[in-house]
């Protein structure tokens, strides 16, 4: 059963968000160093990691790649499934529900997209008041 979903928007400032399977925000933070990202994920101990993927090019700093690699290593170490998602999902699920930080809002958008996709695939069921809903 999935109770905690962690969204990660990797980069020089990494946005992290912890959500319920209904997409409710439980906690959020930003980190500028990989050990801070890892420490937050360890503290939250989520059931799933949803991470924005990054396509490298010559013009962009590759910090996001380093963060993604560190999160992938952590997911293996903690036995937490990790799902990479294209940055393009942000257009469909863009939100400012997490407050002023664009990095945390991006992480939230990825979590909500992942929840939407998994519910539609029948892999998770929406919950109401901590119990699975009888309707989908």
N, CA and C atoms as an extended XYZ file, in Angstrom:
408
Properties=species:S:1:pos:R:3:atomname:S:1:resname:S:1:resid:I:1 pbc="F F F"
N         0.841       -1.184        0.000 N   UNK     1
C         0.000        0.000        0.000 CA  UNK     1
C         0.886        1.248        0.000 C   UNK     1
N         0.501        2.217       -0.762 N   UNK     2
C         1.258        3.463       -0.857 CA  UNK     2
C         0.615        4.506        0.044 C   UNK     2
N         1.387        4.972        1.015 N   UNK     3
C         0.905        6.016        1.923 CA  UNK     3
C         1.611        7.344        1.711 C   UNK     3
N         2.885        7.301        1.301 N   UNK     4
C         3.681        8.521        1.167 CA  UNK     4
C         4.383        8.548       -0.184 C   UNK     4
N         4.204        9.646       -0.905 N   UNK     5
C         4.815        9.828       -2.213 CA  UNK     5
C         5.696       11.062       -2.143 C   UNK     5
N         6.944       10.911       -2.534 N   UNK     6
C         7.888       12.025       -2.533 CA  UNK     6
C         8.162       12.454       -3.967 C   UNK     6
N         7.913       13.727       -4.252 N   UNK     7
C         8.236       14.304       -5.549 CA  UNK     7
C         9.554       15.042       -5.462 C   UNK     7
N        10.355       14.939       -6.522 N   UNK     8
C        11.673       15.578       -6.544 CA  UNK     8
C        11.832       16.350       -7.856 C   UNK     8
N        12.111       17.650       -7.738 N   UNK     9
C        12.471       18.490       -8.873 CA  UNK     9
C        13.963       18.771       -8.740 C   UNK     9
N        14.822       17.984       -9.433 N   UNK    10
C        16.263       18.066       -9.219 CA  UNK    10
C        16.889       19.292       -9.872 C   UNK    10
N        17.940       19.795       -9.247 N   UNK    11
C        18.681       20.914       -9.818 CA  UNK    11
C        19.546       21.577       -8.773 C   UNK    11
N        20.055       22.745       -9.097 N   UNK    12
C        20.861       23.506       -8.149 CA  UNK    12
C        20.091       23.795       -6.877 C   UNK    12
N        18.817       24.093       -7.027 N   UNK    13
C        17.883       24.129       -5.906 CA  UNK    13
C        16.892       23.014       -6.180 C   UNK    13
N        16.919       21.986       -5.368 N   UNK    14
C        16.047       20.826       -5.558 CA  UNK    14
C        14.800       21.001       -4.712 C   UNK    14
N        13.649       20.893       -5.364 N   UNK    15
C        12.379       20.939       -4.656 CA  UNK    15
C        11.958       19.545       -4.276 C   UNK    15
N        11.532       19.388       -3.019 N   UNK    16
C        11.061       18.096       -2.520 CA  UNK    16
C         9.687       18.296       -1.899 C   UNK    16
N         8.800       17.370       -2.159 N   UNK    17
C         7.468       17.456       -1.569 CA  UNK    17
C         7.017       16.063       -1.155 C   UNK    17
N         6.314       15.990       -0.057 N   UNK    18
C         5.757       14.731        0.440 CA  UNK    18
C         4.244       14.850        0.368 C   UNK    18
N         3.621       13.880       -0.288 N   UNK    19
C         2.178       13.909       -0.506 CA  UNK    19
C         1.529       12.587       -0.122 C   UNK    19
N         0.233       12.678        0.123 N   UNK    20
C        -0.587       11.487        0.315 CA  UNK    20
C        -0.982       10.948       -1.058 C   UNK    20
N        -1.567        9.752       -1.135 N   UNK    21
C        -2.026        9.220       -2.426 CA  UNK    21
C        -3.151       10.041       -3.054 C   UNK    21
N        -3.731       10.964       -2.307 N   UNK    22
C        -4.756       11.865       -2.855 CA  UNK    22
C        -4.138       13.155       -3.374 C   UNK    22
N        -2.816       13.291       -3.248 N   UNK    23
C        -2.141       14.492       -3.721 CA  UNK    23
C        -2.111       15.617       -2.705 C   UNK    23
N        -2.494       15.312       -1.474 N   UNK    24
C        -2.468       16.325       -0.421 CA  UNK    24
C        -1.033       16.556        0.032 C   UNK    24
N        -0.672       17.806        0.225 N   UNK    25
C         0.676       18.163        0.648 CA  UNK    25
C         0.824       17.884        2.143 C   UNK    25
N         1.817       17.071        2.489 N   UNK    26
C         2.097       16.757        3.886 CA  UNK    26
C         3.309       17.534        4.399 C   UNK    26
N         4.282       17.765        3.508 N   UNK    27
C         5.490       18.500        3.888 CA  UNK    27
C         6.224       18.877        2.607 C   UNK    27
N         7.115       19.838        2.704 N   UNK    28
C         7.924       20.221        1.545 CA  UNK    28
C         9.206       20.881        2.022 C   UNK    28
N        10.199       20.875        1.143 N   UNK    29
C        11.452       21.557        1.458 CA  UNK    29
C        12.242       21.782        0.179 C   UNK    29
N        13.269       22.598        0.295 N   UNK    30
C        14.217       22.803       -0.782 CA  UNK    30
C        15.600       22.465       -0.252 C   UNK    30
N        16.447       22.002       -1.153 N   UNK    31
C        17.814       21.645       -0.765 CA  UNK    31
C        18.762       22.101       -1.865 C   UNK    31
N        19.922       22.573       -1.463 N   UNK    32
C        20.897       23.021       -2.451 CA  UNK    32
C        22.107       22.092       -2.540 C   UNK    32
N        22.113       21.053       -1.696 N   UNK    33
C        23.223       20.092       -1.714 CA  UNK    33
C        22.660       18.675       -1.694 C   UNK    33
N        23.366       17.758       -2.340 N   UNK    34
C        22.910       16.371       -2.420 CA  UNK    34
C        22.724       15.735       -1.032 C   UNK    34
N        23.622       15.941       -0.070 N   UNK    35
C        23.381       15.347        1.250 CA  UNK    35
C        22.078       15.842        1.911 C   UNK    35
N        21.681       17.078        1.615 N   UNK    36
C        20.409       17.592        2.150 CA  UNK    36
C        19.225       16.886        1.495 C   UNK    36
N        19.330       16.655        0.190 N   UNK    37
C        18.271       15.927       -0.533 CA  UNK    37
C        18.138       14.524        0.056 C   UNK    37
N        19.259       13.844        0.184 N   UNK    38
C        19.243       12.474        0.721 CA  UNK    38
C        18.719       12.446        2.150 C   UNK    38
N        19.134       13.399        2.960 N   UNK    39
C        18.680       13.450        4.355 CA  UNK    39
C        17.172       13.631        4.457 C   UNK    39
N        16.613       14.495        3.593 N   UNK    40
C        15.166       14.715        3.627 CA  UNK    40
C        14.411       13.466        3.198 C   UNK    40
N        14.886       12.811        2.155 N   UNK    41
C        14.220       11.584        1.701 CA  UNK    41
C        14.312       10.503        2.780 C   UNK    41
N        15.463       10.375        3.399 N   UNK    42
C        15.601        9.388        4.491 CA  UNK    42
C        14.649        9.707        5.645 C   UNK    42
N        14.540       10.981        5.991 N   UNK    43
C        13.650       11.376        7.093 CA  UNK    43
C        12.195       11.056        6.773 C   UNK    43
N        11.760       11.362        5.564 N   UNK    44
C        10.374       11.104        5.189 CA  UNK    44
C        10.113        9.626        4.958 C   UNK    44
N        11.086        8.883        4.473 N   UNK    45
C        10.965        7.465        4.163 CA  UNK    45
C         9.695        7.157        3.349 C   UNK    45
N         9.588        7.737        2.153 N   UNK    46
C         8.375        7.544        1.350 CA  UNK    46
C         8.279        6.135        0.774 C   UNK    46
N         7.093        5.818        0.268 N   UNK    47
C         6.852        4.527       -0.379 CA  UNK    47
C         7.227        4.563       -1.861 C   UNK    47
N         7.223        5.770       -2.446 N   UNK    48
C         7.503        5.957       -3.870 CA  UNK    48
C         8.239        7.282       -4.049 C   UNK    48
N         9.180        7.291       -4.995 N   UNK    49
C         9.858        8.524       -5.399 CA  UNK    49
C         9.462        8.842       -6.837 C   UNK    49
N         9.007       10.067       -7.069 N   UNK    50
C         8.651       10.527       -8.408 CA  UNK    50
C         9.592       11.678       -8.735 C   UNK    50
N        10.431       11.484       -9.745 N   UNK    51
C        11.529       12.409      -10.021 CA  UNK    51
C        11.429       12.943      -11.449 C   UNK    51
N        11.568       14.251      -11.587 N   UNK    52
C        11.606       14.830      -12.927 CA  UNK    52
C        12.906       14.419      -13.611 C   UNK    52
N        12.784       13.882      -14.810 N   UNK    53
C        13.952       13.496      -15.581 CA  UNK    53
C        14.596       14.739      -16.178 C   UNK    53
N        15.793       14.598      -16.669 N   UNK    54
C        16.542       15.722      -17.206 CA  UNK    54
C        17.280       15.264      -18.451 C   UNK    54
N        17.140       16.013      -19.522 N   UNK    55
C        17.836       15.717      -20.761 CA  UNK    55
C        19.021       16.685      -20.853 C   UNK    55
N        20.246       16.169      -20.753 N   UNK    56
C        21.402       17.079      -20.760 CA  UNK    56
C        21.661       17.687      -22.135 C   UNK    56
N        22.185       18.896      -22.100 N   UNK    57
C        22.685       19.524      -23.317 CA  UNK    57
C        23.893       20.375      -22.947 C   UNK    57
N        24.542       20.905      -23.931 N   UNK    58
C        25.792       21.632      -23.674 CA  UNK    58
C        25.598       22.959      -22.963 C   UNK    58
N        24.420       23.519      -23.000 N   UNK    59
C        24.200       24.862      -22.461 CA  UNK    59
C        23.773       24.872      -21.001 C   UNK    59
N        23.420       23.727      -20.463 N   UNK    60
C        22.822       23.678      -19.131 CA  UNK    60
C        23.758       22.985      -18.143 C   UNK    60
N        23.780       23.493      -16.938 N   UNK    61
C        24.521       22.876      -15.841 CA  UNK    61
C        23.970       21.464      -15.605 C   UNK    61
N        24.829       20.512      -15.338 N   UNK    62
C        24.381       19.124      -15.175 CA  UNK    62
C        24.114       18.746      -13.719 C   UNK    62
N        23.906       19.719      -12.853 N   UNK    63
C        23.621       19.434      -11.446 CA  UNK    63
C        22.419       18.512      -11.297 C   UNK    63
N        21.391       18.714      -12.119 N   UNK    64
C        20.189       17.877      -12.027 CA  UNK    64
C        20.534       16.403      -12.236 C   UNK    64
N        21.451       16.112      -13.156 N   UNK    65
C        21.863       14.725      -13.387 CA  UNK    65
C        22.506       14.120      -12.147 C   UNK    65
N        23.318       14.913      -11.464 N   UNK    66
C        23.958       14.431      -10.243 CA  UNK    66
C        22.922       14.149       -9.163 C   UNK    66
N        21.937       15.028       -9.030 N   UNK    67
C        20.876       14.823       -8.034 CA  UNK    67
C        20.073       13.571       -8.379 C   UNK    67
N        19.717       13.409       -9.656 N   UNK    68
C        18.965       12.220      -10.072 CA  UNK    68
C        19.755       10.952       -9.760 C   UNK    68
N        21.048       10.957      -10.042 N   UNK    69
C        21.885        9.795       -9.737 CA  UNK    69
C        21.925        9.489       -8.255 C   UNK    69
N        22.037       10.523       -7.441 N   UNK    70
C        22.061       10.324       -5.989 CA  UNK    70
C        20.721        9.786       -5.489 C   UNK    70
N        19.626       10.306       -6.025 N   UNK    71
C        18.298        9.832       -5.617 CA  UNK    71
C        18.096        8.387       -6.066 C   UNK    71
N        18.581        8.056       -7.253 N   UNK    72
C        18.466        6.672       -7.723 CA  UNK    72
C        19.246        5.717       -6.818 C   UNK    72
N        20.441        6.099       -6.425 N   UNK    73
C        21.236        5.284       -5.502 CA  UNK    73
C        20.513        5.131       -4.161 C   UNK    73
N        19.951        6.217       -3.673 N   UNK    74
C        19.198        6.180       -2.416 CA  UNK    74
C        17.961        5.285       -2.545 C   UNK    74
N        17.288        5.344       -3.686 N   UNK    75
C        16.094        4.504       -3.872 CA  UNK    75
C        16.469        3.025       -3.840 C   UNK    75
N        17.614        2.694       -4.421 N   UNK    76
C        18.099        1.308       -4.369 CA  UNK    76
C        18.447        0.914       -2.939 C   UNK    76
N        19.155        1.797       -2.247 N   UNK    77
C        19.582        1.530       -0.872 CA  UNK    77
C        18.402        1.353        0.078 C   UNK    77
N        17.355        2.172       -0.109 N   UNK    78
C        16.192        2.131        0.787 CA  UNK    78
C        15.075        1.233        0.258 C   UNK    78
N        15.279        0.626       -0.923 N   UNK    79
C        14.280       -0.234       -1.559 CA  UNK    79
C        12.957        0.519       -1.783 C   UNK    79
N        13.087        1.715       -2.366 N   UNK    80
C        11.931        2.552       -2.696 CA  UNK    80
C        11.845        2.642       -4.216 C   UNK    80
N        10.704        2.289       -4.815 N   UNK    81
C        10.579        2.431       -6.266 CA  UNK    81
C        10.747        3.895       -6.678 C   UNK    81
N        11.467        4.107       -7.781 N   UNK    82
C        11.676        5.452       -8.304 CA  UNK    82
C        11.123        5.517       -9.716 C   UNK    82
N        10.363        6.570       -9.997 N   UNK    83
C         9.763        6.769      -11.310 CA  UNK    83
C        10.248        8.088      -11.881 C   UNK    83
N        10.905        8.035      -13.041 N   UNK    84
C        11.334        9.242      -13.743 CA  UNK    84
C        10.211        9.705      -14.657 C   UNK    84
N         9.991       11.009      -14.693 N   UNK    85
C         8.949       11.564      -15.556 CA  UNK    85
C         9.520       12.699      -16.396 C   UNK    85
N         8.997       12.815      -17.572 N   UNK    86
C         9.411       13.872      -18.483 CA  UNK    86
C         9.028       15.245      -17.936 C   UNK    86
N         9.862       16.247      -18.148 N   UNK    87
C         9.488       17.601      -17.749 CA  UNK    87
C         8.216       18.082      -18.444 C   UNK    87
N         7.861       17.484      -19.571 N   UNK    88
C         6.686       17.926      -20.331 CA  UNK    88
C         5.370       17.718      -19.578 C   UNK    88
N         5.343       16.853      -18.568 N   UNK    89
C         4.085       16.657      -17.826 CA  UNK    89
C         3.705       17.914      -17.043 C   UNK    89
N         4.665       18.794      -16.827 N   UNK    90
C         4.374       20.015      -16.071 CA  UNK    90
C         3.323       20.869      -16.757 C   UNK    90
N         3.311       20.869      -18.078 N   UNK    91
C         2.339       21.678      -18.809 CA  UNK    91
C         0.911       21.269      -18.478 C   UNK    91
N         0.700       19.979      -18.294 N   UNK    92
C        -0.655       19.484      -18.029 CA  UNK    92
C        -1.039       19.570      -16.551 C   UNK    92
N        -0.074       19.452      -15.659 N   UNK    93
C        -0.359       19.402      -14.238 CA  UNK    93
C         0.263       20.570      -13.465 C   UNK    93
N         0.554       21.662      -14.146 N   UNK    94
C         1.197       22.809      -13.514 CA  UNK    94
C         0.326       23.333      -12.373 C   UNK    94
N         0.979       23.615      -11.252 N   UNK    95
C         0.256       24.084      -10.076 CA  UNK    95
C         1.115       25.065       -9.294 C   UNK    95
N         0.448       25.872       -8.502 N   UNK    96
C         1.131       26.744       -7.544 CA  UNK    96
C         0.607       26.453       -6.141 C   UNK    96
N         0.001       25.280       -5.971 N   UNK    97
C        -0.608       24.901       -4.688 CA  UNK    97
C         0.394       24.801       -3.548 C   UNK    97
N         1.663       24.617       -3.877 N   UNK    98
C         2.665       24.424       -2.826 CA  UNK    98
C         3.259       25.751       -2.338 C   UNK    98
N         2.735       26.863       -2.799 N   UNK    99
C         3.254       28.150       -2.350 CA  UNK    99
C         4.152       28.792       -3.384 C   UNK    99
N         5.074       29.620       -2.933 N   UNK   100
C         5.860       30.451       -3.826 CA  UNK   100
C         7.010       29.792       -4.539 C   UNK   100
N         7.489       28.644       -4.092 N   UNK   101
C         8.674       28.041       -4.687 CA  UNK   101
C         8.355       27.309       -5.988 C   UNK   101
N         8.964       27.725       -7.095 N   UNK   102
C         8.713       26.998       -8.348 CA  UNK   102
C         9.254       25.573       -8.314 C   UNK   102
N        10.289       25.317       -7.526 N   UNK   103
C        10.879       23.980       -7.445 CA  UNK   103
C         9.943       23.016       -6.701 C   UNK   103
N         9.353       23.486       -5.621 N   UNK   104
C         8.407       22.645       -4.873 CA  UNK   104
C         7.126       22.457       -5.684 C   UNK   104
N         6.665       23.516       -6.358 N   UNK   105
C         5.481       23.387       -7.211 CA  UNK   105
C         5.718       22.373       -8.331 C   UNK   105
N         6.903       22.366       -8.901 N   UNK   106
C         7.231       21.400       -9.945 CA  UNK   106
C         7.207       19.975       -9.393 C   UNK   106
N         7.776       19.782       -8.217 N   UNK   107
C         7.757       18.454       -7.584 CA  UNK   107
C         6.315       18.006       -7.342 C   UNK   107
N         5.457       18.927       -6.898 N   UNK   108
C         4.043       18.611       -6.668 CA  UNK   108
C         3.354       18.239       -7.977 C   UNK   108
N         3.631       18.965       -9.040 N   UNK   109
C         3.029       18.651      -10.342 CA  UNK   109
C         3.388       17.233      -10.781 C   UNK   109
N         4.627       16.840      -10.555 N   UNK   110
C         5.046       15.487      -10.924 CA  UNK   110
C         4.339       14.429      -10.076 C   UNK   110
N         4.188       14.688       -8.795 N   UNK   111
C         3.471       13.743       -7.936 CA  UNK   111
C         2.028       13.597       -8.409 C   UNK   111
N         1.362       14.707       -8.653 N   UNK   112
C        -0.048       14.636       -9.062 CA  UNK   112
C        -0.204       13.957      -10.419 C   UNK   112
N         0.719       14.168      -11.340 N   UNK   113
C         0.668       13.461      -12.622 CA  UNK   113
C         0.830       11.962      -12.402 C   UNK   113
N         1.794       11.577      -11.562 N   UNK   114
C         2.028       10.159      -11.296 CA  UNK   114
C         0.788        9.518      -10.661 C   UNK   114
N         0.164       10.200       -9.694 N   UNK   115
C        -1.047        9.673       -9.060 CA  UNK   115
C        -2.138        9.492      -10.103 C   UNK   115
N        -2.359       10.503      -10.930 N   UNK   116
C        -3.382       10.441      -11.976 CA  UNK   116
C        -3.146        9.231      -12.883 C   UNK   116
N        -1.908        9.062      -13.322 N   UNK   117
C        -1.574        7.950      -14.222 CA  UNK   117
C        -1.779        6.593      -13.541 C   UNK   117
N        -1.324        6.478      -12.307 N   UNK   118
C        -1.426        5.190      -11.606 CA  UNK   118
C        -2.865        4.826      -11.257 C   UNK   118
N        -3.683        5.820      -10.916 N   UNK   119
C        -5.107        5.550      -10.660 CA  UNK   119
C        -5.763        5.075      -11.951 C   UNK   119
N        -5.477        5.753      -13.070 N   UNK   120
C        -6.071        5.355      -14.347 CA  UNK   120
C        -5.609        3.981      -14.814 C   UNK   120
N        -4.411        3.592      -14.436 N   UNK   121
C        -3.919        2.254      -14.781 CA  UNK   121
C        -4.455        1.181      -13.835 C   UNK   121
N        -5.093        1.601      -12.750 N   UNK   122
C        -5.614        0.653      -11.769 CA  UNK   122
C        -4.570        0.154      -10.793 C   UNK   122
N        -3.404        0.795      -10.763 N   UNK   123
C        -2.334        0.360       -9.873 CA  UNK   123
C        -2.500        0.857       -8.441 C   UNK   123
N        -3.152        1.985       -8.280 N   UNK   124
C        -3.493        2.464       -6.940 CA  UNK   124
C        -4.940        2.907       -6.962 C   UNK   124
N        -5.549        2.872       -5.801 N   UNK   125
C        -6.936        3.302       -5.684 CA  UNK   125
C        -6.976        4.586       -4.887 C   UNK   125
N        -7.834        5.512       -5.299 N   UNK   126
C        -7.956        6.737       -4.511 CA  UNK   126
C        -8.486        6.404       -3.127 C   UNK   126
N        -8.063        7.160       -2.142 N   UNK   127
C        -8.511        6.914       -0.781 CA  UNK   127
C        -9.363        8.061       -0.285 C   UNK   127
N       -10.264        7.737        0.623 N   UNK   128
C       -11.105        8.734        1.277 CA  UNK   128
C       -11.000        8.489        2.769 C   UNK   128
N       -10.512        9.480        3.490 N   UNK   129
C       -10.392        9.345        4.941 CA  UNK   129
C        -9.513        8.192        5.367 C   UNK   129
N        -8.448        7.903        4.592 N   UNK   130
C        -7.532        6.834        4.960 CA  UNK   130
C        -7.983        5.451        4.518 C   UNK   130
N        -9.195        5.343        3.938 N   UNK   131
C        -9.681        4.051        3.449 CA  UNK   131
C        -9.792        4.101        1.933 C   UNK   131
N        -9.630        2.953        1.313 N   UNK   132
C        -9.778        2.909       -0.138 CA  UNK   132
C       -11.214        3.214       -0.518 C   UNK   132
N       -11.366        4.006       -1.562 N   UNK   133
C       -12.680        4.332       -2.095 CA  UNK   133
C       -13.239        3.110       -2.819 C   UNK   133
N       -14.540        2.915       -2.748 N   UNK   134
C       -15.183        1.811       -3.446 CA  UNK   134
C       -15.382        2.148       -4.929 C   UNK   134
N       -15.325        3.439       -5.256 N   UNK   135
C       -15.484        3.854       -6.656 CA  UNK   135
C       -14.160        4.337       -7.184 C   UNK   135
N       -13.999        4.210       -8.482 N   UNK   136
C       -12.775        4.714       -9.116 CA  UNK   136
C       -13.095        5.692      -10.176 C   UNK   136
